[in-house]
Amino acid sequence: MTWHLFATSAGVLGLLSGYWMTWVQYHRARTVGTEGISLATWLLFLWMGFFWASYGLAISNHLMWGGSLPLLPLQAALVWQLAPRKQPTTVVSTFVATAILSFGTTALWGWNAGVAGTTVAMFWNRLPQIVELIRDPDVRGVSISSWTIGAACSLLWVTYYFGERLWFALVATAVATVSNLVIAGLAYWRQHQQKTTSLI
């Protein structure tokens, strides 16, 4: 197997696991509840999905836009479960932040600058979920498996971007990998705490 084929295979697996991650969290939100799930985090996922789809189309990278564009309806469905109409300020602030960090920097300095801005956005979009996990002891709605799959998904994309020599995208996704692992670890800690407390 050539390195290019290996990297492409990693990208395909990353694409599929991205759908799986989102579906797992969406299913848990519908069946278990939305406690502990950050609306800001998933809104930023949704807004950044438009950026990655646009970037993939701009550089004619089928895997990149194919991993983002079809995922948007499922992300929107998950966001809807989190009742965004009750938090209009969050909707507007996350949209404006993504517009500035991703699309604004692209308009001013090109796609690499836009991806660099999105690196900041990719950490920032997970920060509300990290804060929520630290602040709120009831996080039963947060899916540990979803965020673990998300970390694996990001790692697969890192492999793909390395093979394609897309260095800015690689750094952005590496940041996402670490952040996903932090969220999965915090969610495990909180849910373990809840189980221990319920046994006392």
Backbone as a ProteinNet text record, in pm:
[ID]
protein_1_A
[PRIMARY]
MTWHLFATSAGVLGLLSGYWMTWVQYHRARTVGTEGISLATWLLFLWMGFFWASYGLAISNHLMWGGSLPLLPLQAALVWQLAPRKQPTTVVSTFVATAILSFGTTALWGWNAGVAGTTVAMFWNRLPQIVELIRDPDVRGVSISSWTIGAACSLLWVTYYFGERLWFALVATAVATVSNLVIAGLAYWRQHQQKTTSLI
[TERTIARY]
84.1	0	88.4	60.7	136.2	94.5	183.5	152.1	28.3	16.1	-100.2	-230.3	-229.1	-348.9	-379.5	-274.6	-291.8	-355.2	-301.4	-352.7	-497.1	-526.6	-663.4	-760	-715.1	-798.4	-825.8	-723.2	-741.8	-844.6	-839.1	-935.8	-1078.2	-1095.6	-1228.5	-1281.7	-1194.8	-1235.6	-1266.9	-1189.8	-1217.1	-1352	-1384	-1514.1	-1628.1	-1617.7	-1723.1	-1735.2	-1621.3	-1626.7	-1680.4	-1664.2	-1723.8	-1875.6	-1933	-2077.7	-2119.5	-2041.4	-2073.7	-2070.4	-1965.3	-1953	-2076.9	-2117.3	-2230	-2359.5	-2375.9	-2496.5	-2506.9	-2393.7	-2394.1	-2438.3	-2384	-2422.6	-2568.1	-2611.1	-2750	-2846.1	-2814.2	-2898.8	-2905.7	-2791.6	-2791.9	-2873.1	-2861.5	-2938.1	-3088.2	-3129.1	-3271.5	-3321.7	-3238.3	-3286.6	-3255.7	-3142.8	-3102.4	-3133.1	-3107.4	-3128.9	-3015.7	-3032.7	-2932.6	-2850.7	-2865.2	-2792.6	-2641.5	-2575.9	-2430.4	-2378.8	-2466.3	-2422.1	-2418.8	-2306.9	-2291.9	-2349.5	-2448.3	-2504.6	-2399.1	-2316.5	-2214.2	-2118	-2077.8	-1985.2	-2044.9	-2170.5	-2229.4	-2272	-2304.5	-2328.6	-2200.1	-2088.1	-1960.4	-1922	-1952	-1932.7	-2010.9	-2135.5	-2221.9	-2167.4	-2135.2	-2084.8	-1951.6	-1862.9	-1733.5	-1747.8	-1855	-1880.1	-1895.6	-1958.4	-1971.6	-1834.3	-1746.2	-1611.2	-1534.7	-1532.6	-1455.4	-1510.8	-1643.9	-1703	-1660.1	-1660	-1618.7	-1471.9	-1389.3	-1245.6	-1220.7	-1288.5	-1273.4	-1314.1	-1423.7	-1468.6	-1368.6	-1313.1	-1219.6	-1091	-1043.7	-918.9	-945.6	-1073.1	-1116.2	-1076.1	-1094.3	-1065.2	-1197.6	-1227.4	-1357.9	-1380	-1273.7	-1289.3	-1321.5	-1260.4	-1280.5	-1423.7	-1471.9	-1609.5	-1710.2	-1671.7	-1759.5	-1770.7	-1670.1	-1675.6	-1749.4	-1780.3	-1843.2	-1985.2	-2002.9	-2132.3	-2247.8	-2235.9	-2349.3	-2374.3	-2274.6	-2287.4	-2369.5	-2382.4	-2449.4	-2593.3	-2676.9	-2814	-2820.2	-2729.4	-2728.2	-2681.1	-2581.3	-2536.9	-2648.8	-2721	-2833.2	-2942.1	-2967.5	-3068.7	-3028	-2898.6	-2849.6	-2861.8	-2823.6	-2836.6	-2982.7	-3074.5	-3217	-3262.4	-3205.3	-3236.9	-3196.6	-3099.2	-3047.1	-3120.3	-3232.2	-3320.7	-3247.8	-3191	-3117.8	-3207.2	-3338.5	-3430.2	-3437	-3397.9	-3398	-3268.4	-3169.1	-3039.8	-2995.4	-3070.6	-3037.1	-2900.8	-2858.3	-2726.7	-2615.3	-2629.5	-2529.8	-2526.5	-2643.5	-2652.1	-2578.5	-2607.9	-2548.5	-2398.3	-2356.5	-2214.3	-2127.5	-2176.2	-2096.8	-2088.9	-2198.5	-2199.2	-2100.7	-2104.3	-2015	-1869.2	-1841	-1704.2	-1649.9	-1731.2	-1687.5	-1671.8	-1762.3	-1753.9	-1624	-1582.9	-1459.1	-1335.8	-1330.5	-1210.3	-1184.4	-1290.2	-1272.7	-1289.7	-1407.3	-1436.2	-1373.6	-1368.4	-1308.2	-1160.5	-1087.2	-943.7	-917.7	-1005.8	-992.1	-1010.1	-1110.2	-1136.9	-1020.6	-955.3	-845.5	-712	-681.1	-545.8	-539.1	-651	-647.3	-683.7	-690.5	-740.8	-652	-518.5	-431	-455.2	-475.6	-506.6	-641.2	-737.1	-868.2	-858.6	-774.2	-755.7	-684.4	-588.3	-521.1	-622.9	-711.7	-817.4	-909.7	-934.2	-1021.6	-955.1	-821	-750.1	-789.9	-792.3	-836.3	-982.4	-1065.1	-1208	-1230.2	-1146.8	-1165.3	-1134.6	-1038.8	-1017.4	-1129.4	-1163.1	-1263.7	-1400.6	-1429.9	-1560.9	-1575.1	-1461.9	-1467.3	-1457	-1408.2	-1391.1	-1521.3	-1635.2	-1759.7	-1798.5	-1770.8	-1802.7	-1712.1	-1585.1	-1491.4	-1535.9	-1571.4	-1618.2	-1745.6	-1837.3	-1963.5	-1937.8	-1840.8	-1807.7	-1744.2	-1668.7	-1607	-1711.5	-1800.6	-1896	-2016.5	-2068.4	-2195	-2172.1	-2211.1	-2191.5	-2284.2	-2396.1	-2490.1	-2461.7	-2391.9	-2352.5	-2399.6	-2515.5	-2561.3	-2587.2	-2611.8	-2637.6	-2513.1	-2396.6	-2270.6	-2228.5	-2203.2	-2164	-2012.3	-1960.7	-1817	-1771.5	-1850.8	-1811.9	-1808.3	-1900.7	-1901.8	-1772	-1727.5	-1605	-1480.7	-1484.4	-1371.5	-1362.3	-1477.4	-1480.8	-1432.2	-1472.5	-1429.2	-1277.8	-1214.5	-1067.8	-1004.6	-1059.9	-1009.4	-1030.4	-1146.9	-1179.2	-1077.1	-1049.1	-953.5	-814.3	-775.8	-644.2	-633.6	-741.3	-743.3	-728.2	-796	-782.1	-640.6	-577	-437.8	-349.5	-371.4	-295.6	-318.5	-443.9	-477.8	-411.8	-421.7	-362.9	-211.7	-149.5	-5.4	28.6	-49.4	-26.1	-47.2	-143	-173.2	-89	-5.3	77	-7	-120.1	-205.3	-173.8	-63.9	-7.8	-97.6	-161.5	-248.2	-367.4	-425.6	-537.5	-492.9	-370.2	-316.8	-307.5	-253.4	-239.9	-376.9	-470.8	-606.3	-668.8	-651.1	-713.5	-641	-510.2	-435.6	-485.4	-513.1	-570.2	-704.9	-785.6	-916.8	-901.7	-800.4	-778	-754.5	-663.4	-631	-753.5	-824.1	-942.7	-1050.3	-1070.9	-1169.6	-1135.4	-1006.2	-962.7	-984.1	-960.4	-984	-1132.5	-1220.3	-1365.2	-1408.4	-1359.1	-1394.4	-1349.3	-1228.6	-1177.4	-1258.4	-1293.3	-1373.7	-1514.3	-1572.6	-1705.6	-1704.1	-1598.4	-1585.6	-1574.5	-1492.4	-1474.3	-1605.1	-1680.1	-1806.5	-1910.8	-1921.8	-2022.5	-1985.7	-1855.1	-1811	-1845.7	-1830.1	-1867.5	-2017.2	-2097.9	-2242.9	-2280.6	-2217.3	-2245.9	-2203.4	-2087.8	-2036.9	-2129.6	-2174.8	-2263.5	-2397.3	-2447.9	-2578.9	-2572.1	-2450.5	-2436.1	-2422.9	-2392	-2373.5	-2508.8
-119.3	0	125.3	217.2	341.7	434.4	530.8	626	707.5	746.6	825.5	748.5	619.6	537.2	521.7	506.1	493.9	621	737.1	865.3	887.4	850.8	865.6	775.3	652.7	560.2	616.5	679.2	742.3	854	931.5	1039.1	987.3	877.7	817.6	769.6	703.9	658.8	777.7	886.3	1007.4	1066	1066.8	1115.6	1034.8	902.1	814.7	825.3	833.5	841.8	977.1	1082.1	1212.1	1203.7	1132.1	1110	1030.6	927.7	839.1	916	997	1076.4	1162.7	1233.1	1324.7	1248.6	1134.2	1055.2	1002.6	956.3	903.1	1010.9	1134.6	1242	1283.9	1287.4	1322.6	1220.4	1092	985.1	993.6	1020.2	1029.7	1150.7	1262	1381.7	1354.3	1275	1244.4	1142.5	1045.5	935.7	952	1017	1031.4	1170.9	1271.3	1409.9	1497.8	1626.8	1723.2	1784.8	1731.2	1786.7	1780.6	1895	1900.5	1924.2	1920.3	1942.5	2092.4	2140.7	2283.5	2321.9	2411.1	2462.6	2537.8	2618.1	2697	2606.9	2496.1	2404	2348.5	2303.9	2240.4	2342.5	2464.7	2570.2	2600.9	2607.4	2633.7	2519.5	2394.7	2282.2	2305.9	2349	2371.7	2483.1	2598.3	2710.5	2676.4	2607.1	2572	2466.5	2387.8	2291.3	2360.1	2477.5	2554.7	2599.4	2636.6	2678.3	2563	2446	2332.7	2284.7	2289.2	2252.6	2351.3	2480.1	2583.1	2568.1	2541	2523.1	2401.8	2291.3	2171.4	2195.2	2267.5	2300.3	2391.8	2487.9	2584.7	2519	2417.2	2350.9	2218.1	2195.9	2073.9	1946.2	1947.4	1829.7	1762.6	1653	1588	1532.1	1478	1422.1	1529.9	1646.1	1752.8	1805.7	1838.7	1888.8	1776	1653.7	1538.7	1499.8	1540.2	1512.7	1619.6	1731.8	1843.6	1872.6	1883.2	1926.2	1833.7	1700.8	1612.1	1601.2	1643.5	1633.8	1748.9	1856.9	1977.1	1952.2	1876.3	1854	1780.8	1684.1	1611.3	1702.6	1786.5	1882.4	1980.6	2024.6	2116.9	2050.1	1921.2	1848.6	1838.6	1816.4	1810.7	1947.5	2052.4	2188.3	2217.1	2173.4	2196.2	2129	2011.9	1942.1	2025.2	2114.4	2194.2	2327.1	2341.9	2459	2592.2	2615.5	2740.4	2864.8	2846.7	2961.5	3024	2946.9	2999.9	3074.4	3063.2	3128.9	3204.1	3304.6	3375.4	3442.8	3487.6	3552	3454.9	3329	3226.3	3198.9	3194.4	3171	3281.6	3405.4	3519.8	3529.4	3514	3530.3	3423.2	3298.8	3192.4	3212.7	3260.3	3287.5	3399	3506.6	3620.8	3579.3	3502.1	3458	3375.2	3282.1	3199	3283.2	3377	3464.6	3543.2	3590.1	3668.8	3579.4	3475.2	3391.9	3310.3	3256.4	3168	3242	3297.7	3359.5	3497.9	3573.9	3707	3701.4	3614.1	3600.4	3547.5	3459.8	3408.8	3521.3	3603.6	3714.3	3812.6	3832.8	3929.6	3873.9	3749.7	3698.5	3561.6	3504	3376.8	3257.1	3141.1	3020.9	2973.9	2983.4	2940.1	3022.6	3151.8	3237.8	3199.1	3164.6	3121.1	2993.9	2900.6	2776.2	2805	2899.3	2938.9	2998.8	3082.3	3137.5	3029.7	2930.6	2820	2732.9	2730.8	2659.7	2717.3	2849.4	2916.5	2881	2885.5	2855.8	2711.5	2618.2	2477.1	2449.3	2526.3	2513.4	2584.1	2702.6	2782.5	2713.7	2636.8	2573.7	2459	2402.4	2297.1	2352.3	2474.7	2534.8	2544.1	2586	2588.5	2451	2344.1	2209.9	2171.2	2209.4	2182.9	2257.1	2384.3	2464.6	2405.3	2361.9	2302	2176.1	2095.1	1972.1	2000.6	2108.6	2146.4	2209.1	2289.3	2367.1	2285.8	2199.8	2131.9	1984.7	1940.8	1799.4	1703.8	1755.4	1669.7	1679.7	1580.1	1581.4	1453.3	1403.8	1274.2	1276.4	1395.6	1403.1	1394.4	1415.6	1414.9	1271.6	1242.1	1107.3	1093	1011.3	985.6	918.2	821.2	749.6	842.8	940.6	1035.3	1114.7	1166.3	1246.7	1161.6	1036	945.1	914.2	887.7	867.3	993.6	1110.4	1237.4	1252.3	1209.2	1214.8	1123.2	1002.3	909.3	964.9	1025.8	1088.1	1196.9	1283.7	1392.2	1338.7	1231.7	1172.1	1115.3	1056.8	1006.6	1120.9	1232.4	1350.1	1406.3	1403.7	1448.2	1365	1234.3	1144.8	1180.6	1205.8	1242.8	1374.6	1475.1	1605.5	1597.8	1511.5	1490.3	1433.8	1336.3	1276.7	1375.4	1467.6	1567.3	1694.9	1698.9	1816.4	1944	1928.1	2041.6	2077.9	2152.3	2172.2	2254.6	2357.6	2440.1	2358.6	2278	2192.7	2088.2	2038.3	1937.9	1996.2	2117	2178.9	2201.5	2253.4	2277.9	2149.3	2041	1914.5	1848.7	1870.8	1820	1885.7	2016.1	2087.6	2026	1994.4	1932.9	1795.2	1718.6	1584.7	1591.4	1680.1	1694.3	1742.7	1841.2	1895.1	1788.4	1705.5	1597.6	1499	1467.7	1374.6	1434.8	1565.1	1632.9	1624.6	1650.3	1644.7	1503.7	1403.8	1264.7	1228	1272	1243.1	1311	1437.2	1510.1	1449.9	1411.3	1351.1	1218.7	1140.5	1013.9	1039.7	1137.2	1172.6	1215.9	1302.9	1352.1	1240.1	1157.5	1050.7	945.5	922.1	829.9	887.2	1020.7	1086.6	1067.8	1085.1	1070.7	930.8	830.9	692.3	665	717.1	696	762.9	885.3	958.9	886.7	830.5	762.1	633.9	578.2	455.9	483.1	610.4	644.7	661.6
0	0	0	-92	-98.2	15.7	46.4	152.1	116.8	-11.5	-53.6	-30.5	-65.1	-45.3	103.3	184.1	329	385.7	344.4	393.9	349.4	224.7	174.3	250.7	278.8	357.1	496.3	556.3	687.4	677.8	568.4	548.3	535.2	462.2	446	580.7	657.9	792.3	882.6	867.3	943.9	909.1	781.2	733.7	794.9	788.7	840.5	992.6	1061.6	1207.5	1254.3	1171.2	1203	1204.2	1105.7	1105.5	1228.7	1259	1371.4	1502.9	1522.8	1645.9	1667.8	1562.4	1574.4	1599	1531.5	1549.4	1692.5	1748	1885	1983.6	1968.2	2059.4	2037.4	1911.9	1881.1	1943	1927	1980.7	2133.1	2197.4	2344.8	2389.4	2317.1	2352.2	2344.2	2246.6	2229.5	2330.1	2364.3	2447.7	2596.6	2630.1	2769.6	2822.2	2740	2782	2733.3	2752	2702.9	2816.2	2938.7	3052.4	3028.7	3045.7	3034.2	2893.7	2792.9	2654.8	2627.6	2575.2	2549.9	2413.7	2415	2290.2	2209.7	2278.6	2209.3	2132.2	2193.8	2127.5	1998.9	2004.7	1886.7	1781.2	1823.8	1725.1	1648.5	1721.1	1654.9	1561.7	1600.1	1507.6	1378.1	1393.8	1278.3	1190.1	1250	1170.2	1103.8	1176.3	1117.1	1008.3	1015.5	908.5	774	773.7	650.2	599.8	693.9	652.5	589.7	657.2	605.2	470.9	457	328.2	219.9	252.6	156.1	119.7	220.2	196.7	106.8	136	54.1	-90.4	-109.4	-245.4	-315	-239.5	-298.1	-346.8	-274.9	-315.6	-386.3	-420.6	-493	-420	-288.6	-207.3	-172.3	-242	-227.9	-86.9	-27.6	107.2	209.5	192.4	289.6	285.6	165.4	162	181.7	140.7	162	307.9	388.6	531	609	544.1	614	566.9	437	383.1	420.7	399.1	433.9	584.1	665.3	810.3	868.1	793.3	844.1	891	817.1	865.8	1000.3	1021.6	1148.8	1262.4	1234.8	1335.3	1369.1	1266	1288.1	1371.9	1347.8	1425.8	1572.4	1597.8	1735.5	1802.6	1730.7	1784.5	1820.1	1734.6	1760.5	1889.3	1919.7	2044.8	2167.4	2148.3	2259.3	2276.5	2204.5	2216.9	2195.9	2078.1	2054.3	2060.9	2035.4	2039.9	2178.8	2281.6	2418.6	2451.2	2363	2386.8	2261.6	2218.6	2094.6	2098.2	2215.9	2227.1	2191.3	2234.6	2202.8	2053.2	1992.2	1847.7	1772.1	1807.9	1737.2	1764.4	1889.3	1923.3	1858.5	1854.3	1790.9	1639.6	1581.7	1437	1402.4	1479.7	1454.8	1473.5	1578.8	1604.8	1488.3	1437.5	1324.5	1198.3	1177.9	1060.7	1060.7	1179.3	1188.2	1179.1	1263.9	1272.7	1146.1	1085.7	970.3	836.9	816.1	686.5	672.8	782.8	777.5	744.9	813.3	787	646.5	597.7	460.1	359.3	380.1	288.6	283.7	398.8	405.1	357.9	395.6	373.1	304.1	265.4	193.5	280.5	215.4	282	396.4	381.6	491.6	617.2	598.9	713.5	773.8	687.1	735.4	817.2	772.9	848.6	980.6	979.3	1103.8	1201.7	1150.6	1235.2	1287.2	1203.7	1243.2	1349.6	1351.6	1459	1594.3	1601.3	1724.9	1753.6	1648.6	1664.4	1708.7	1660	1693.5	1840.6	1896.2	2040.4	2115.1	2068.2	2135.9	2134	2027	2019.6	2120.5	2161.8	2262.6	2404.3	2417.5	2550	2629.6	2568.2	2647	2701.9	2623.8	2672.6	2788.2	2780.5	2890	3016.1	2999.9	3113.6	3173.1	3087.3	3133.2	3215.3	3171.1	3242.6	3378	3386.6	3514.5	3608.2	3551.4	3631.5	3678.9	3591	3618.4	3653.1	3772.2	3808.4	3733.4	3678.8	3606.5	3456.4	3404.5	3262.4	3192.7	3238	3185.8	3035.5	2979.1	2835.6	2750	2810.7	2734.1	2705.3	2579.9	2539.3	2539.4	2630.7	2636.2	2507.7	2461	2339.1	2218.7	2214	2102.8	2097.7	2210.3	2212.3	2192.4	2237.3	2211.3	2062.7	2001.6	1856.1	1785.1	1839.6	1781.5	1783.6	1892	1900	1796	1782.8	1681.4	1540.9	1520.2	1391.9	1358.5	1454.7	1433.3	1402.5	1472.2	1449.6	1307.6	1259.8	1121.9	1021.7	1049.1	961.9	968	1085.2	1096.7	1003.6	1003.2	915	768.2	734.2	596.1	556.1	643	610.8	599.6	680.3	668.9	530.8	487.7	355.3	242	259.9	156.3	172.3	277.6	306.9	326.6	392.1	428.1	573.3	591.9	725	816.6	762.8	846.7	897.3	808.1	847.9	949.1	932.5	1026.1	1167.6	1180.5	1313.1	1376.1	1296.3	1346.6	1399.6	1325.8	1363.9	1480.8	1491.5	1606.8	1735.2	1728.6	1843.5	1881.3	1779.4	1803.6	1868.3	1827	1883.1	2033.3	2073.4	2215.9	2294.1	2238.1	2306.2	2322.9	2220.7	2229.3	2340.9	2353.3	2458.1	2596.7	2610	2738.2	2774.9	2677.1	2702.7	2740.5	2667.4	2698.4	2839.6	2877.8	3012	3121.2	3100.4	3197.9	3211.1	3096.9	3099.6	3175.9	3153.7	3226.3	3376.5	3414.3	3555.1	3618.4	3551.4	3605.2	3617.5	3513.8	3518.5	3621.7	3639.9	3745.3	3883.2	3896.9	4022.1	4051.5	3947.7	3965.5	4010.2	3949.9	3987	4131.1	4169.3	4305.1	4407.9	4376.3	4465.2	4482.9	4373.1	4378.7	4462	4477.7	4556.2	4706.2	4739.3	4881.7	4950.7
[MASK]
++++++++++++++++++++++++++++++++++++++++++++++++++++++++++++++++++++++++++++++++++++++++++++++++++++++++++++++++++++++++++++++++++++++++++++++++++++++++++++++++++++++++++++++++++++++++++++++++++++++++

